[in-house]
């Protein structure tokens, strides 16, 4: 039938003449075998994902079957990342195969490598199953390192687990699955190819491998947050790839091992006690002897809505209420500052958005190394404002007009107390914006809608995007923003985009004031970080100066301008203090509205700043330490203290104990099973 149709057309006749009896060039067989190996590794990882699910069968929730099924598809992107990395050595062999080595050598090396990789994948996954059963968290590099280096731990493993039978089963299983792989490999028949088709094969392989290794073409490569797709804890854990978590933790350890050495100064108990003394407050009580868990003293708890606005790149030097030279840039924030509670000496704990989000939502200081929200410890439940409020009945929502996979924001908040995430895809395609996300006025409009529809107290965190390079905002706001002088620090473009954010924030507050829920809402405005506008030093404390304003119309708080130093870690305890939160919380910050010893800790790479009692301690890890006397607000060059002053070791001890304790306690978090 097909031959008849072909013969009835001239094209068909030409094809039959030229194709009959000829071999059509195709992609080289070695490329097809390469991608078969890629698929094989993904299939093997999903086999172990199924084993993991079965091992947790007693904890599966009835009615969530579709979620557990979906977890396999959600996890495919993480599987592809691992498979891509594991196939890189074979990709190298493949390039040599095309030009130098013989096919028999290529196959021998490839098969040997895949046998070893198959065994390694199975070994890591079976250990992961038992690790999760015991610790309720996936296997990570630190777990392996601590067990392997301790005789007692290894003896325990041999005594309690069937190690030898398990190894035998793994060897047999590896042989079985590799046999299946070989059958598929042999089914790929050798066909002729040309130099042109080889070039096509190379190009396609580079594109596909590059795409898989990043998990897609989004702004940044995907992280473990990709698996935080549901409210079901176990469904998220099924979606995680144990190899990914193990590899991620190894990378974290290698980048953080030096960082860990940087913050190891004293005995753990000594550092812990110094830190406890620093964080003591007459309005809170510590509830145990091994953590920073505290409970508020106070009256009956209230449950107003809480709207936390994280302002991208808002520098305190550009806010009128903090710097009189900038009165024309932030009139709406300035008005809220006059009518509410405002802080003139608030500082960011780190230099990037990821650090600001972590310190604000977790009340935990930035640590040397990776941001807290992307560390493997955060896969489970670490302290967070979202979890604390969810535990007392709040609906929790994170709103971001861009891609929340960036910096692992979505994964972190989904894993730690937030019910929903609203992101770029939830806005109309017609919504304008920059590469970072839709313009902020769309996002402010959306949160009005969300609070209007809320049936219970809501904790909503919004992260703005527009005040960021390329410092562009919608043309419809040009006349409202007007022309602003490029005066202070030569940042005219920043002035304009920051002014736009202030305008839309003012419009939001005006519309909110017309809602019934306005009087029953606490609004908190805080920046994620400052801007590097004071460039006379490697790290200048003025760069970290950010706005912090509280507006609580229904609480009848006396307007107040507070000059004591605070930082992002103090946001969560302050919010809990405002509502008289009556549960314990494990935070590192202090209620900025209650008496205490205000301290500020800022870490940027290998540079640390510590602000306490009007002194600024500055340390370049492993190099030098300096102390300065400062006058708040810090606008001029601080006065250096003599190097032999006893004050230097005094504040050095406070800083080092604080950061050491924060690092030690953070590593100790374990996931609680829901």
N, C-alpha and C positions, 0 to 999 in steps of 0.2 A: 504493500500500500504506500509506504513512504517512498520507495524507489519510483513508483509510478508518478507520484506527485512531483518528485524532483525532476523526473524526465520530461515533464510537461512544461518546464520553464527553462530559459536559456541559462540562468544562474545555476539551476539544479543540474543541468547537463554538464556545465563547466566543473562544478564541484565533484560530480561522479567521475568525470574523466581524470581529474587531478588527485582525488583522494583515494580512489580504488587501488588497492595494492600498496599504498604508501603508509608510513608511520608518521602521524601528526606530532610535531614537537610539543612536549608538555613541560611543566615544572620538573626539575630534577627529582628523582626518586628520594634522594637523601633529604630534600626539604620536606617532602610529604612525611617521611619517617620522623623527621625532627618534630613536626607538629603533632604527630601521633604520640610521641613521647610526652609532649606538653599536656595533651588531653589525658594521657594515662596518669600523670602525676595529680592532676585535678581530680580524677576519678578516685584515686587512692586516698586522697585527703578527705573526700566526701564519704568514702567507706568508713573512715575513722570518725568522721562527724556523726555518722549513724550509730557507731558503737558508743560514742559519748552520750548521745541522746538515750540509748537503751540503758546505759549505766545510771542515768538520772531519772529513770522511768517513774519511780515512786513520787517524784516531786513535780511531775507534769500536771498542769491544771486542766481539768475537764473543760471542754469547750474551746480550748486554745489550739486545737489540732492544726488549723490552717496556719497559725503563727509559726508553729514548729516546722511545718512543711516549708513555709516561706523562708525560714532561716537558712535553708540549704541554698536557695537562690541568692539571698542577700550576701551570703558568705563567698559566693563565686568570685567576686572582685578581689577579695583578700587571697583566695586560692590562686588566682591568676598572678598576683604579685609574687607569691612564693614560688610558683611553678616557673615563672620567668627568670627569677634569680637562679634557681636550681638548674635551668637549662642553659645558662650562659656558658659554662664550660663546653657543652656539646655544640653550642653555636660557634665557639672558637674552633673546635675540631671540624665543624662543617665548612668553615671558610678554608681551612687547610685541605680538606677533602676535595674541594672544587679545583684546587690548583696543585697540590703536592702529594699528600699521603694516599696510599692505596685504600680501596673500599674495605678490604678485610681488616686492615689496621683500624680504620674508622669505626667499623662495627664492633671490633673487640674492645676498644677503649670506651665506646659509648655504652655497650652492654655492661661492662664492668662497673662503670660509674653509676648507671641506673640501678644495678643490683644494690650497691652500697647506699644509694640515696633512698631506695625503697625500704631497706632495712632501717635506716635512720629515721625516716618519716614514721614508720610503724613503731619504732622504739620510743620516740618522743611522744607520740600520741597515746600509747598505752600507759606510759608514766604520767602523762597529763590526766588521763582518766582517774588514776588512783590519787593524784595530787588534788584534783578537784573534789573527790569524795572526802578527802581528809581535811583540806584547808578551805574548801569552797572558793577557790580561785585557780586560774589556769597556771600551768607550769611556767616558771620564769627562770632566767639565768641565775639570779641570786639564790633561789631555792636549790638548784643543782649544785652551785658552787659551795653553799654552806653544808650540804649533805656529803658531797664527795670528799671534802677536806676534813671531815670529822669521823674518827673511827667509831665512835658511839653511834652516830647516825647510820653509818653503813652497816654496823652490826644489827641495829634495829631493823633495817630494811631486809637483811638476809633472814632474820628471825621471824618477821611478821608477814613477809610476802614470798610467794613461790618464784624466786628469782630464776633458778635454773630451768624449771619447766617453762616459765614465760619466755626465756631466751630460745629454748628449743622450738616452742610454738611460733615465735617470731621468725625464726629461720625458715621453718616449713611454710609459714604464711608468705614470706617474701618470695620463696621459690614458686609458690602457687600463683601469686599475682603477677610475678615476672613472666611466668609461662604464658599467662593470658596476654601479656603485652607482646611477647614474641610472636604469638599467633597473629595478632593484628599487624605486627611489623612485616611478617612474611606475606600477608595478604596484599601488601602494596607491591604490585608488579613493576619491574624495571621497564622504563620506557625511554625512548631517545629524547635528547634535549639539545638545545642550541646554546651558544654563548648568550644570545639575547634573552632566552628563557632563564638562564642562570642569573643574569643581572636582575630580571624581574623577581626571581625568587629571593635574592639578597635584599632587594628593596622592600618587598612585602614582609619579609621576616624582621627587618629592622623596624618597620612601622608597627607591626603587630606586637613584637617583643617590647618595644618602647612604650606602647600604649598599655600593655598588660603590667609592665613593671611599675608604672605610675598609678595603675588602677583607673585609667581614663585620662582625659585631657582637661580636667578641672584645674583651678589655679595652682594647687599644690597636690603632691601625691597623697593618696588616701592614707588614713591612719586607722587605728583600731575603732575609732568612733563610727566608722562605716557600719559596724555590726550593731550599734545601739539604735535599732529600728522600731522597737516596740516598748510597751510598758511592762512586758513580761520578762523578768530577769533571766529566766532560763532560756527563753527564745533568743535573747541577745547573746548569751554565752554559747549557745549552739552555733550561732552565726559566726562567732569568732573563730579564727584559724589558729590552732595551738602552735603551729610552726611560726606564724606571724608574731604572736605574742612572745614566744621564746626568742626569736630573732630581734624583735623590738627591744626586749629587755636587755639583751646582750649589747646592742648598740647603745642603749641608755647607760648601761654599766660602764662601757668603755669610755663614753663621753663624760660620765659622772664619777668615775673612779678617782680621777684627779680632783674633781670638785669635792668628793667626799673627804679626801685627804685635807683639802683646804679648810674644812670646818670640823676637824678633829683636834681639839685643843686640850680638853680636860677629861677627867673621869665623867661618865654619863650622869652619875648621881649628883656630882658637884655642879655640873652645867645645868641640870634640871632644877636644882634648888635655887640657883641664882636667877634663873628665868622665872620661876614661880614668884619669887620676891618682887621682880620687876612688874609682874602682871597683877599683883594683889590690888584689890579695890574694896573700899568699905561697903559697896552695894552688891557684891557678889561673894559667893562661898565656893571653894573648891570641893568637889564631891568625892575625890579619891586621891591616892598618893602616887599615881603613875601617869597622869595625863594632865592636860590643861582644861579638863571638863569642869565647868562651873554652873552655878544656878543663881538667878537673880533674886535678891530680896525685894519685896515690893508688894503692891496692891494687886487687885484682881486683874487678870489678863483681859485685853480687848482684842478684837479681830477686825480692824479696818482693812480695806484694800491697800496694797502696797505696790506702788509703781516705781521701779528703779530704772533710771535712765542713765546708761553708760554713754558718755559723749566722746566720740572719736577725736583724738588729738586736740583737746581743749587745753590750752596753756593758761595758767593762772595769770601770767603777765599780760594777757590779752583780755582779761575780764575787768570791767569797770569797777566792780565792788572791791577788787583786790589791787587794782592799779589805776589810779585816777586818770592817767594819760590815755586810757582806752575806753572812756565812758561812752563813746559812740558805737562800739562794736557789740556789746552784750546788754542792751537796755532791759530786756525782759528778764534775763538771769539776774541782773542787778536789782530789779524790782522785787523778785522773789527773795533775794538775799536780804533786802531791807525789811520785808514783811515776815520772813521766817527766821530760820537759824542758819547762819552761814559761817564758814571756816575760811580764814585768810591764809592759814599755813598748813594746808593739806598737801601731801606728797604721794606720788605714785611709787609703789614698791619695786617696780621694774620699768623697763624701757619700751616694751612692746605690748600690743593689745592682749596677747595670750597671757602675759604676766598680770596685767591689770584685771582681766576677767577672773583669773584664778585667785588673786589676793582679795578681790572684792566679794566674790561669791563664796569663797572658802574661809575667809578670814585667816589666811595662812601666808607668811612672808614668802616672797620670791627667794628661791634657793639657787646656788650656782648650778649650771647645767641646763637641762631641758625645762621648758615651762611645766608647771605642775599639771595643767589640764591635759597634757599629752603623755605624761608618764604612766607606766603600766599600773602603778598603784591606784590610779584613778579609774581603772576599769570597774572596780567595785565601788562600794560606798565609802567615800571619804567625807569629812565634815563639809557641809554646805548649807547655805542659807535656804536653798530650795528644799532640801530634806527636812530642815528644822521646821519650816512653815508648813510643809506638806503633812508632817506628823500631827499637826493640830488642826487639820481640816481645810487648809488652803488649796485651791487649784493653782497650779504653777505653770507659767508660760514664758517661753523665751522667744523674742521677736527680733529678727535680723533681716534686713532687706537684701542681703547678699547671699553668698554660698556659705552656709554654716559649717560645711566640712573643713573650711579654711581654719588652720590652727587647731583642728579637732574640737571646735566649739560644740557642735551638735552632739558628738559622741559623749563629751564630758557632761553636758547638762542632762542628756537623756539618762546617763548612768547614775546621776547624782541629784535626783529629786524633782526634775522638771517633767510634767506630764506631756507637754506638747512643745513643738518648735515650729514657728512660722518663718518661712524663708523666701528667697527670691521667687521660687516657683509658685508661691501662693499669691503672688501679685499679678495683675494683668500684664500681658505681653506689651500693651501700649504704655505701660508705666516707664517713664524715662529714667535714666540713671547713668552711672559710670561703670567701669569694669568691677567696682567694688560692690555695687548693688543699686537698687532703685533709690531715687532721691528721698530724703528723709520726710518730706511732707506726706508722701504716700504711707510711710510706716506709722507716723503719728496718727493719721486718719484711721489706720487699721486698729491701733490699740484702743482708740475711742470705741470702735465697734465691739472689740473683744470685751471691754469692761462693761459696756451697755448690756451685753448678752450674758454676763456672768451671773450664775445663780447662787454662788457662795463666795466668801471672801477670796480674792484673787491676788496672787503675787505675780506680777508681770515685770520681767526684765527686758528692756529694749536696748539694743546696741546700735547707735547711729553709724552712718557710713560716709556721708557727703563731705565732711571736713577732712579730706584726705587728698593726697595727690590724685588727680591733676588739679585739685582745688576748683572744680567746676560745679556750678549749680544751675537750676533751670532758668531760662531766659525770662519766664514770667515773673521772677522775683528781682530782676535787674533794677527796676525803679524803686522797689522797697529797700534794697540794699544800698543803692546809690554809689557814689564814688567815695572811697575811703583813702585817706592819705597813707602813703607807704613810708611811715615814719619809724616807729619803734622796731628795731632789729630787721628792718627792710623785709617785712613779710606781708606786703599788701595783698597778695593772692590769698594767703591764709586769713587775713582780716575779712575778706569778702565772703569766703565760704563759711567761715565761722559766724559771720553776721547773718547769713542765710539760715543757718541752723537755729540761731537765736530767734529769728523772726518766726520760723515755723513752730518752734517750741512755745513762743508767746501765743500764737494762734491756737495751739493745742490746749494750753492752760485756759484760754478764754472760753473755748468750746466746752472744756471739762467743767468749768465753773457753772455752766448752765445745766449740768446733769444732776440728778438726784443723789448720785453716789459721791459727788465731789467732797462734801463735808465729811464723808466717812472714808477718806483716802489720804494716805501719806505718800507724798511725792519726794523722791530722793534723786538729786542730780549729782553725778560724779564723773570725772573723766577717766578714760582708760590709761592714759599716760600724757605727759607734757610734750614739748617739742624741743629739739636741740638748738635753741635760739641763743643761748649764752655759750659761746664757743671759746672762751678764753682759757678753759681747762678741759682735760679729757672728760671729766664728769663734773658738771656744776649742779649743785643742789637746786638752783633756780630752774633748770630744765625739768625738774620733777614737780614743780609747784603746779597744782591743779585745783579747779573749783570743786567745792563740796557744799551743797545747799539742800536744806530740808524745808519743805512746805507741807504743813499739816493743818489745813483750815479748821478741821473739827476739833482738834485737840486744844485749841486756845493757848498755844505756847507763846510765851513772851518773846517778841523779836529779839534776836541776840546775834552779835558779831563776835565770834570766838577766835582768839589769837593763839591758843595753845596748839602745839604741833600735833597733827594726827596724820594717818595714812589710810590707804585702802583697806587694810586689815581691820580697821576700826568700824567700817560701815556696818557689817552684819551685827556685831554686838550692840551697836547704837540703835539699829532698827528693832532688835529684840528688846532692848531697854524701853523703847517708846511704847511698845504694846504690852509691857509687863509680862514678857514670856515666862511661863512658869515651869518649863522643862529644862533639863540640863543641856548644855551645848559644849562641844569640844572645839573651841575657837582660840586663835592666838591673839586676836585684837582685844581692845578695851572699849567700853561704852564711852564715846567721846563727850557725852553730856554729864558724866559723873566724875567725881574727883578720883585721881589716881596719879600714876607716874607716866605722863605721856612720853612715848618713845617712837621713833621712826627709823625703820631699817630699809635701805634700798640697795639692791644688788644689780649690777649691770656687768655681765661677763665676769671679769676678775677684779672688779672694782666695787668697794662697799662704802656706804655712807651710813652713819649712825648719829641721830639727833636726839639729845637728851639734856635737860637742865640748861639750855642756852649754849651748849657746846656741840660742835660738829666734829665727830671722829671720822677719819677717812683712812681707808686701808686698801692698798693694792696687794692682793693675796700673795704672800711669799716674798714681798719686796719691801714695802715701807709702810709706816703708820704715821699719821699726822693728826693734830688736834687744833681746832680753831674756836675762838670765842665769837659768837654770832649775835646779832641783834635782829629780832623778827619785826617785820618781814625781811628776809635776806635779799637785799638789792645790791649791796656793795661787797667788795672783797673782804672776807672775814679776817679777823686778827689771829695770826698764828701764835700758838702756845709753844714755849721753849721745849725742846726735845727731851730734856731731863725732868720735866714736870711730872709729879706723882699722879696728876690727873690723867695722863695718857694711859698708863696701865689700868687705871680704875675704869675708864669708859671702854677700853679695849676688852676688859674682862666681861663687861656687860654685853657688848656686841657679840663677842665670840661664844659666850654661853648661850645666848638667845638663838643665834643662827645654828649652832650645833644641836641644840635641843629640838628646834624645828625640823631639821634634817633627819634626826634620829626617830622622832615620833612619826613623821610622815611615812617612813619606810615600814613602820610597824602596822599599818592599816590592813585589815582583812575584810573581805566581803562577807556581809551578813546575808544568809539565805532568807528570801522573802517568805 
